[in-house]
Amino acid sequence: MPIQTNKRQRTCIACGATQQKGAFHRIVRTAEGAAAFDPTGRAAGRGAYVCAGACLAAAKKTRKLERALRCKVTDQDYERLAREIALVEAPGRNEE
């Protein structure tokens, strides 16, 4: 009888949705203390997950991303993260 293992679930920091890792976008705190988008989901550092660009905007409003990463996230960081997430969500439409 094979042993069943449960895949770890991740939670969106903005809306609280729970799904598997591949359904979310990961934002990681780098060694320099800045927030960066992690498209692979394997970068070293403290990470937080968001469902989509709308959840990133909600996390900015409530400062949940700063609390999750335990670092200061600037407006420029939020703009850059939103652009990178938008490119992943709709790769053909948002390229400049």
C-alpha positions in Angstrom: 0.0 0.0 0.0 1.6 3.3 -1.1 2.1 6.0 1.4 0.2 9.2 0.6 2.0 12.4 1.1 0.3 15.8 1.2 1.8 18.6 -0.8 2.4 21.7 1.3 -0.1 24.4 0.7 0.8 28.1 0.4 -1.3 31.1 1.4 -1.7 34.4 -0.4 -0.7 37.2 2.0 -3.4 39.5 0.7 -6.6 37.5 0.2 -5.8 34.4 2.3 -6.4 31.9 -0.6 -4.7 28.5 0.0 -3.3 26.5 -3.0 -0.3 24.7 -4.1 3.0 26.6 -4.7 2.7 26.7 -8.5 -0.5 28.7 -8.4 1.1 31.7 -6.7 3.8 34.3 -7.5 6.6 34.3 -5.0 8.3 37.5 -3.8 11.5 37.1 -1.9 13.7 39.3 0.3 17.2 39.3 -1.1 20.4 39.3 0.9 20.6 43.1 0.3 17.2 43.5 2.0 15.3 44.4 -1.1 12.1 42.7 -2.4 12.4 40.8 -5.7 10.1 38.7 -7.9 11.1 35.0 -7.9 9.6 33.4 -11.1 11.3 30.0 -10.3 10.1 29.8 -6.7 13.5 28.5 -5.6 15.5 31.7 -4.8 17.2 31.8 -1.4 15.7 34.1 1.1 12.5 34.8 3.0 9.5 34.6 0.7 5.8 35.6 0.5 3.2 34.5 -2.0 0.5 36.5 -3.8 -2.2 35.2 -6.2 -2.1 38.0 -8.8 -1.3 41.7 -9.4 -4.5 42.7 -7.6 -3.4 40.9 -4.5 -0.1 42.7 -4.7 -1.9 46.0 -4.8 -4.0 45.0 -1.7 -0.8 43.9 0.1 0.7 47.3 -0.6 -2.3 49.1 0.8 -2.2 47.1 4.0 1.6 46.8 4.2 1.3 43.0 4.5 4.2 42.4 2.1 6.5 44.4 4.4 5.4 42.4 7.4 5.8 39.1 5.6 9.3 39.9 4.3 10.3 41.8 7.4 11.9 44.6 5.3 11.0 48.0 3.9 9.4 47.8 0.4 9.5 51.1 -1.5 7.0 52.4 -4.1 9.5 51.7 -6.8 9.8 48.1 -5.6 6.0 47.7 -5.8 5.9 49.1 -9.3 8.7 46.8 -10.5 7.1 43.8 -8.9 3.7 44.6 -10.4 5.3 44.9 -13.9 7.1 41.6 -13.5 4.0 39.8 -12.3 1.9 41.3 -15.2 4.5 40.0 -17.7 4.1 36.5 -16.2 0.3 36.6 -16.1 -0.1 37.7 -19.7 3.2 37.2 -21.5 2.1 38.3 -25.0 0.2 41.4 -24.2 2.4 43.4 -21.7 5.8 43.3 -23.4 7.3 46.6 -24.2 
